[in-house]
Amino acid sequence: MGESGLEGHKLRPNSATSRVVAACCGSAMLLRFDGSKHWWTDVYRARLASDAPPSEMRICTKFRQGDGAAVTRDLPCYPGYPARFIARLLAARLGMLWAR
């Protein structure tokens, strides 16, 4: 619902990611990965209802840049993809295949 009010933007024409914003106000909504082997969508946490599950980890923190780039340590932080994260993705993928 409301998908017609969203606009995708690429930083470069050949970029594998699209930033999706609300057309009405330009608010960032989510980040999509095009052609990804494991389909997932990064969602800005502030866009979720207050009863969303808590964040568990921060991934790919090595790419954090700019002013205010310090990563808070209130959650485990990983410069790339930790084994636990990959294992959960694989388990979810198996669950999706099993459900078919």
C-alpha positions, 0 to 999 in steps of 0.5 A, spaced: 500 500 500 502 506 498 508 503 493 505 508 487 508 514 492 515 511 492 521 513 487 527 509 486 534 513 485 541 510 483 547 514 485 550 511 478 546 508 472 550 501 473 549 501 481 546 495 484 543 499 489 537 503 489 535 508 494 527 509 495 524 515 497 517 518 498 515 522 493 511 527 497 517 529 502 523 526 499 524 521 506 528 515 505 524 509 506 529 503 504 534 501 500 534 495 494 539 491 491 538 489 484 540 482 482 542 480 488 542 472 489 539 472 496 533 477 496 533 482 501 531 489 502 534 494 507 529 498 511 530 505 515 528 503 522 525 509 523 520 507 518 517 501 522 512 501 527 514 502 534 513 494 536 518 492 531 523 487 533 530 490 536 536 491 532 541 485 533 547 487 530 550 493 525 554 490 518 558 493 513 560 498 518 567 499 514 563 503 509 561 508 514 564 515 512 563 523 513 561 527 519 558 523 525 561 517 522 563 514 529 559 507 530 556 507 536 557 500 540 550 499 543 550 493 538 555 488 536 559 491 530 562 488 524 566 491 518 563 486 513 558 480 514 559 476 520 558 468 520 552 468 524 548 473 519 550 469 513 547 463 517 541 466 518 540 468 511 541 461 509 536 458 514 531 463 511 533 461 504 532 454 506 525 456 509 523 459 503 525 453 499 521 448 504 515 452 504 514 452 496 
